[in-house]
Amino acid sequence: MSRLERRRTFLILLSTLPLLACERKIDLSPRKVKWDQDVCTRCAMLLSDPLNSAQIIDPETGKAFMFDDLGCAIAWLDETRPAWHADAVVYVNEATDGAWLRLEEAVLATPYITPMSFGIAAFRSEEKVDDGKTLLTISESRKMVLDAVRERKQKSATRGHHG
């Protein structure tokens, strides 16, 4: 191969590198949690309940944000409103076996005991939900969480004025 041919081959290879970089697939799968070590992105509590935690994956970068309660994940998305929030990939633990479920595929129900007392648990199917519990849609869950956050802030502000 002549020097000119080697140079041409090198330049062709060099020109394909950006194409290869653009084809990099972003990992949107749930991350492995280090229980009692990973910290909730919103409230800074340790993730310690493998049946009631959540994670949000940034679909643009693949970065994972961990939460000790589904309520923290919902509240954080609403409070921070990242540019990608509408496309966020949200995972929740199945409340009976801890498997990761996509939020939109989960059956949500209340009231349950959860780490930050938002009270929403996720299940693979309606049959797994305990009798006497109320099924929720994602939008009902969001409203419930945001109402609880607002109420907690009001109580905190009231305590601050009377303390």
GITAFEN-V348580 format. One record per pair of residues at least 24 apart in sequence whose C-alpha atoms are under 8 Angstrom apart, sorted by the first residue. I is the first residue (numbers start at 1). J is the second residue. If there is no record, write none. Layout:
((I/J) (I/J))
This chain:
((26/59) (26/60) (26/61) (26/62) (27/62) (28/57) (28/58) (28/59) (28/62) (28/89) (29/57) (30/55) (30/57) (30/64) (30/91) (30/100) (31/64) (38/66) (39/66) (39/67) (39/68) (40/65) (40/66) (40/67) (40/68) (40/72) (41/65) (41/66) (41/67) (41/76) (42/67) (42/72) (42/73) (42/76) (43/72) (49/115) (50/93) (50/98) (51/93) (51/94) (51/95) (51/96) (51/97) (51/98) (52/92) (52/93) (52/94) (52/95) (52/98) (52/114) (52/115) (52/121) (52/122) (53/92) (53/93) (54/90) (54/91) (54/92) (54/93) (55/90) (55/91) (55/92) (56/88) (56/89) (56/90) (56/91) (57/88) (57/89) (57/90) (58/84) (58/85) (58/87) (58/88) (58/89) (59/84) (59/87) (59/88) (59/89) (60/84) (68/115) (68/116) (69/114) (69/115) (69/116) (69/118) (70/118) (70/120) (70/121) (71/116) (71/118) (71/119) (71/120) (71/142) (71/145) (72/116) (74/142) (74/145) (75/142) (75/145) (75/146) (75/149) (92/122) (93/122) (93/123) (94/121) (94/122) (94/123) (94/124) (95/121) (95/122) (95/123) (96/123) (96/128) (103/138) (104/138) (107/135) (107/136) (107/137) (108/135) (108/136) (108/137) (108/138) (108/141) (109/133) (109/134) (109/135) (109/136) (110/134) (110/135) (110/136) (118/145) (118/148))
